[in-house]
Structures are given as structure tokens and as C-alpha cells.
Amino acid sequence: MKQNKIPVAAIRVGPVVKKDVTRCSVMLEKRESKRYAVMLCFDVRVEKDAAEMAEKLGIKIFSANIIYHLFDQFTAYMKKLEDDERAAAARSGEAVWPVELEILPEFIINKHNPIILGCRVKDGALKIGTPITVLVPRQNEPTKFDPLELGRVVSIEDNHRSLESAEKGREVAVKIERIGDAQAYAYGRHFDYKCPLVSTITRDSLDCLKKTFKAQLEADKEAAFAARRKKIAQLAEAYKNDPVKITLLNKAAKDLAMLEK
């Protein structure tokens, strides 16, 4: 169990009885530990009344005569839970991915709620459930913006094909529905194609993103650093005879190394 990083609360020898299920049910009391309300039963009998009690309470029982099969069942179960949590967090808007959209003026499908626009993903990743804010430049201060919360992305389509997400560079039709009784905004009246659309990010949504998609964020971070290292190396080769630029590139490389720590 330790080698497979499976946390264990208790161990007992013999058939599984209702008392064992009652002990395991303690894990259901806290949200963080609910996923571990699981019983791994190796080469033992599970009494019928214990199995019925576990099913009623929502406790998962895995049983196998080969220990490795037990580990495989538990690992698959935990992976499914994590996948479901990530999907739910993304769809509900609890975890919000950074994204910037550019409106395509030739593809304005519906100007009012639900707003349906053709958009190009300028940066980041667009996902179902993403809350969207439009940044409207102020008339007398064009470098400053007023954020207007349009609603939540409920569908993404490419050539009438539904998508769960759209990556940078992709052009898609985006349907945005107003959230609850929030103020309604309309394309052409409150904003136009010159206004960027961005995901509405809060501290809570950012914390949820870091917690729920930690592995993916780490992989994306490493890919971004690798791309920057490659770019610096290419520039260093191109300007190898220019001592001023080489000095600047060396500094950039050191700064990047500091960020990676």
C-alpha cells in the first residue's frame, strides 16, 4: 500500500462485517476525505449485510484474490473521481482557465442573450463553463477599460460540431448566456468587435484551478519554459557576434532560470 501511495486508516483480518463498514463511514464526514471512503478487501469474504450497508452509505468496496488487481481497481476508481471533479469544476466555472478572445465581426450570430459570436482564441484555452467579461475602452481614456460581465460559455462549435474546449488560434462560434439576474449586455450597444473578451478570474477560481488541474498546469508551465529556453538559444546563435545583445540574452537566460526554481 505504501509503495503505491494508498493511504490506509485501518487494517483487519477476516471477513468484512457491518462493523467494518461503520468504521469506514467516518471518512464520509468531511468533503476532502469522502473519496477515501473505500474498502480494499484482499482474498476475504464480504458479508451480504455489510455489502448492502456500504452501498446504502455510498462506501465503495473492492474485492479481489490477486493483490495487484485490487490496486488496479482502486487506481482506476481514483482516476475517474479526479476526471469527474475536473470536468465538474470546469463546467461550473469554479476553475477558470485564462483565455482571451478576439471577436470576428463577420460572424455575429446573436447580439442579445444568449450572445452568439464568432471568435478567435487569441491566447489561453476556452472551455465550456468559462465566465466571460468584455473589456470596453473608456471614451476619454482609451488605455483604460471598463469590465462588463457577459455571462458563461454554454457551447463552443466549429462547423456545427460541438467542442468541450478550443485552443489558441482556433476560430469557433461561442454561445454566452447571462448568469442569473445579472445585467444584460448586447453586442453593438454596449460593446463591439474591437473589445477583447477575457475569462472572469477571481482568487477562488484561481485557487480551484491550481488545486484541480495541478498536474496539467505543471506540464504547461514546463512546456512554456522549454519554449522560452529554445527561443533564447536561437537568438544567441543569431546574434553571437553582437556582444551587447549576447549580454542581454545571458541576463534573460539567468532570469528564466530563477523563475524555474
N, C-alpha and C positions, 0 to 999 in steps of 0.2 A: 504493500500500500504506500509506504513511504517513498519508494523508488518511483512510483507513478504519481506522486504528489496528490494522493487522495486523502483528505482529512478524515480522521476516524474519531468518533466521540466515544464509542464503547464496543467491546468485543465479548461474545458469549458463545459457548459451545452447546450444541444440542438443537432440537427443533425450534422453529420460530413460533412463539406464542403471543397472545394478546398483550402480555406484559411488555414484551419487546417493542411492540408497535406503540404502546403508550409512552415508553421512554423516548422513542424516536420522534414522537409528535411534538416534543418540546421545540424542535427545530422549526416548526411552523409558526412559532410565536413572533419571530422577527422577520422582516422582509428580506434582510440580507442573507439570512440562513435558510430560507424556505427551499432554495434549490438543493440543499444538502439533507432534506428530509427523505433520505434514501436508505434502503437496507440492502446490503450485498450478502447474499446467502450462498455460501460455498458448500456444496455436497451435503445439504441438510434438508429436512422436510419442513415445509411451511404449512402449519395447521390451517384448516379451512376458515375457522372463525377469525384467525389472525389476518389472513389474506383479505377477508371481507371488511374487516375493520380498517385495514390500511387503505383499501380502495375508497371507502367512505370518507376517510380523513384527508385523502389526497397524498398519501405516502407511497412512494414508488418502491416496489420490491423486485430486485433482480436475483435470479436463481440460476446456477449453473454447476455442472460437475467438473468442469475444467476451469481453473483459476483465471487463465488468460481470456476466456470467453466472458467472464464476469467483468474484467477490466474493460474489454471492448464494449460491452453493453453500457457501462457507466460513462465511458468517454463519449460514446455516440449520443447518449442522453444529455450530457452537459453541453456538448457542441450544439445540439438542437435548441436547448434553452437559450444559449448565447445568441444564436442566429435569430431566434424569435424576438429576443429582447432588443437586438439591434434594429430589426425591421419595425418593431412597435415604436421604438424611440424616434426613428427617422420619420415614420408616418404621422406620429402625433405632434411632431415639431419640438419634442423635448430635447433632442440632439439635432443641432442645426449646423450643416456644413457651410463654410464660407463660399459664396458664389456671387458673381457679377454678370448681369445680362445686358445685352445691347438689343434694343427694340428694332425690329426690321419694319420700317414704315409701310412697305408694300404688302405686309401681311397682318393687317389689323382686322381681326375676325369679329370681335365683340368689344364695344367700348365701355359697357356698363357691367355691373355684377351679374354673372361671373365674367370677368375680363378675360378675353382670349386673344393672345398676341403671338405673332411670330417673333422668336428671339434667337440671338446667337449667344452661346455661352462664352463670354469673354474671358472669364477666369474662374477657377474653382470647379465645383461639381453641383449640378442641380438635381435635387431629389424630390420625390413625392412627399408632401407634408411640409416642405420648406416655407416658412413665413417670409413674405416679400415686402420690402419697403422701396418706394421710389424716391430718389433724391432730386428735388426740384430747385434749380438755382434761384437765388433771390434776385429780384429785378435790379436793385441798386448795388448789390454785392455779388456779382456772378461767381466769385470764388467760394462763396458760402452756400450751403444747401439747407432746405427745409425737408425733413424726412416725413413722408406720408405712408402710413402702413396700409397696404392694399388688401392683404389677406394671406391665404395659404394656398400653395400649389396643390391642386387636386388631380391634375392629369398632365402628362407630357406625351406628345405624339410626334412621330416622324413619318410622313407619308401615310397617315391614318393608322399607324402601328403604335400601340401603347408601349410606353417605356417606364421603367422604375426610376431611371436616372439618365442624365445627359452630361457628358464630359466636355472639357474645354474645346472650343472650336466647332461644336455641333450646333446645327440650326434646327430648332424644334418649335412646335406650337405649344404654348403654355397656358393652361387654364387656372385662373386665380379666383378663389371665392372669398368673399368678405367673412371675417370671423365674428360670429355672434352679432351684437348690435353696434359694432364699431362703425365709425363714419364711413360712408361710401364715397369713393372717388371714381372719376371717369376719365378715360383717355380722351384727349382733345380739349377737355375743360380744365382739368387740374394738372395734367402733365402731357408730354408728347414724346416722340421718339428720341429727342436729344437728352432726355433724362435717364440716367442709368438706374437699373433695378438691382437691388442687392438683398441678400438674405438678412433677416432681422435677428441679430445675435445679441443675447443677454448673457450675464455672468452664469446664470443657472444652465442655459442651453450649452454654453461652452464647457462647463464642468461635466455635464452629462455626456457631451461628445467625447471628452478626454477619457471618461470612465468606460463608456460603452464601446468605443472604437479605438481603444488604446493601441492594439496591435497594428491596425491599418494606418493609424496616424504615425506610428514609429516607422513603418515601411515607407510611407510617403515622404517623411522627413529625411530618411536616409537617401531616397532617390533624388530629392531636391539638392541635398548636399553633394551627392555624386555628380549631378549635372553642373553644379557651380564649380567643383574642382576641375572637371573636364574643360569647362569654358576658360578658366584661369590658365590652365596648361596650354590651351590652343592660342590664347592671346600672348602668353610668354614666348611661345615659339615664333609667332608672327612679329613680335617686337623685340627679339633677342638682341638686336643691335642698338636699341634705344634705351640707354641706362635710366632715364627719367621714368619711362613707362614700366620698366622692369622693377624699379624700386616701388612704384605704386602697386604693381601686381603682387610683389612679395608681401606687401603690407596687407593686401586683400586676402592672400592665402593664409596669413597668420590670424587675421580677424575671423576667417571662416573656421579655422582650427579651434579657436577659442569658443565659438558658438557651438561647435560639435561636442564639446566636453560637458 
